[in-house]
Structure formats: structure tokens, C-alpha cells
Amino acid sequence: MRQYLLFMPVFFLFWNVWAGSACASAVTWIDGSKARLQALDKITARISTVEAPVGASRFFGTLEVMVNRCAFHPPEEPPENAAFITIHDRGYNGLEPKLIFSGWVFSSSPAVSALEHPVYDLTLLACVDD
């Protein structure tokens, strides 16, 4: 029993060092300069690719898409892209923009945080650094 008690602090010390180094390497992100989005018009079944630079607005139909941040993992880590986007629906009158989405979207899990719109779907494909 005494040997077991002497071993436990050493075990927990090595466990914390290993777990801490494993977690630290999993949070490496590289900032991208633009986001590549796939846009679907559900009425016409038209699929388009929209490239939106970080900090600039792009339009798809009546939607105004603003990418606030876009980041991706380096090649040696599991592939993941994340972008914080804000989407306003300008409607067909163009007068009063309505905020319909603001949040993070992920390329590996598009359903985690998805745009809910009756006409349009947007999915993050990639963040690129040009």
C-alpha cells in the first residue's frame, strides 16, 4: 500500500504534463485572409462559391455576408476551418437590413451552427491565406 501511495504523486505529475502538452498543441490556429463559402439558392437549386475577404461584405441574393474572422489548423493537425460571420437579409426592398445570423461556423461540422433561412443556405468550405 505504501508503494502505491508513493507512486501516485509521480503518476499525476506526469499525467498533468502530458495532458497539458496534448491540449496546448490542439489549439493552434492560423488566421486566413478570406473565407470560401458554398451558397445554395433553394428556389433555383443554384450552387455558388463565394469568396469573402475578412472585413469586407459580399452579397448572395438578398444576403449580405460579412466575415469577421477566419482561421484554420496547420497541415500537421486534423483539418478544421472556422469563421465568425455576420449575415444580414436586405430583402428585395433594400431598405431595412435584418440581422439573421451572427456566429461561428465550422467546415467539419456545418450543422453545429447553421444559417436557418427559407431561401438560402451557406456552408464554410475553407479559410485561405493568400
Long-range contacts (C-beta under 8 A, 24 or more apart in sequence): 25-77, 26-77, 28-73, 28-74, 28-77, 29-71, 29-72, 29-73, 29-82, 30-71, 30-72, 30-73, 30-74, 30-129, 31-69, 31-70, 31-71, 31-129, 32-70, 32-71, 32-72, 32-81, 32-127, 32-128, 32-129, 33-70, 33-128, 33-129, 33-130, 34-67, 34-70, 34-127, 34-128, 34-130, 35-67, 35-70, 35-81, 35-83, 35-85, 35-124, 35-126, 35-127, 35-128, 36-124, 36-125, 36-126, 36-127, 36-128, 37-65, 37-122, 37-123, 37-124, 37-125, 38-122, 38-123, 38-124, 38-125, 39-120, 39-121, 39-122, 40-120, 40-121, 40-122, 40-123, 41-119, 41-120, 42-118, 42-119, 42-120, 42-121, 43-119, 49-125, 50-122, 60-120, 60-122, 61-119, 61-120, 62-89, 62-90, 62-91, 62-92, 62-119, 62-120, 63-87, 63-88, 63-89, 63-90, 63-100, 63-117, 63-120, 63-122, 64-88, 64-89, 64-90, 64-97, 65-122, 70-127, 71-127, 72-126, 72-127, 72-129, 79-107, 79-108, 80-106, 80-107, 80-108, 81-106, 81-107, 81-108, 81-124, 81-125, 81-126, 81-127, 82-106, 82-107, 82-124, 82-127, 83-124, 83-127, 85-122, 85-124, 87-115, 87-122, 89-117
